[in-house]
Amino acid sequence: MATQTATPTGSRRFRPTFGPSIVTAITVALLLALGAWQLQRMTWKQGLIDALEAHRLLPPAVLPTKIDDPEAWRYRTVSVTGTFRHADEIHIVAYSEDARQGYQIVTPLVRADGTTVMVNRGWLPTDFRDQGSRPDSLVAGEVTVTGMARPGWPQGWFVPDNDPAKNVWFWGDLPAMAKAAHAPDALPLIVEADATPNPGGLPIGGQSVINLRNDHLQYAITWFALAIGIFAVYFFYHFKPVTPEKA
């Protein structure tokens, strides 16, 4: 009569169960997808950084009459010449480096060819929002502004809605700004003036802040590590000792 070989004492076997297997498969797949998405974002961000560096090396360019692709001009140094229409300036709520509340002043600049460019002339404190408090800043006649071009920007989380009726803006809804400034056909860009001083010292130009950090590789590694960790817990949880079998 044959005898059945007993299972060695201390041996283990992988014995997965249905519920945890499904949950783990879904969780790991989701984490891997997030990691892959972060790698895509890393490539996109690096392309943006490379484009910024390339644009910085280019000499100032005169904006054309028509722009079909605003992104092609992002962070490009440009020069525009025209006459400010101060009566239609836009006020964007902004804070200084020392946390003082104020506004960035965006003013339509009408060029000789009739086209309009929205120019962010710079920042000024709340006390000088009223034009009567800063008459020297209302430059008359033709001027030339050099600065960085950028498209509008979306409303971020927890950012209030713009209030065109009160001329209080929180985010860069450029079409709405152009409409409020009676310049609906303005080019789809804002030119942020450089630090060249304005008459009277206000507004303060050179407000462009570029901080393009590419941390997406770290995020991707985090998601992939979580996926590996969860799978490891799942595996070792189901890698259980085998009950010795009797002969």
C-alpha positions, 0 to 999 in steps of 0.5 A: 500500500502506497503512502502519501509523502508528508509536507515538510514542516515550515514550508509555505505556499502562495494561496490567493483569495478572490476578494483581496486579489480583485482589490489589489489588482485594481489598486495596483493598476490605478497606481501604475496608471498614475505613475505613467501619467506623471512620466507623460507630464514630466516629458510635457513639462521638460518641453515647456522648460526647453521652449522657455530657455530657447525663447529667452535666447531670442531677441525681442520680436514685434508682435504681428497683426494676427496671432493664431497660436498664442502658445508659440509666443509663451515667454517670448520677449516682445516689443510693442509700440502704441498709445495706452488707453488708460480709461479702460485699464484692468485691475488684477488683484495681486500681492507684492513680495512683502505680502502687501495687497495691490493690483496689477494694471493691465492697459490696452495699448492701441498700435498704429495699425489699429490692433490692440495689445493688452499690456500688464504695466506692473503692480501698485498698492491698493491706495493707488488704485484710483488714477487720480492718486497717480496722474504721472502714471497715465503716460500720454502719446506713443510709447514702446513697451518691452516685456514677456508675452503670455496667454491668459491663465485658468481659474485655479482652485479656491480662486474667486470669480472675476467681477468685471462690473467692479473691475476686480479680477483674480485670474487671466480670463483674457477674452473677458478682460479684452471685452471689458476694456472695449478691445474684443479684438485684442491679440490673445496675449498679455505682454508683461512689461519689464522693470523699466521704471514708469513715470512717478514710479507706478506701476512697478514693472518686471512682475513676471514670475516663472517657476517651472519646476519639473518634479514629475519624476519624483511623483512617478516614482512615488506612485510606482513604489506604492504599487510595488508596496501594495503588491508585496503586502498582498503577496506576503499576506497570502504566502502562508505556511502549509499545514503538514499532511499526515501519511 
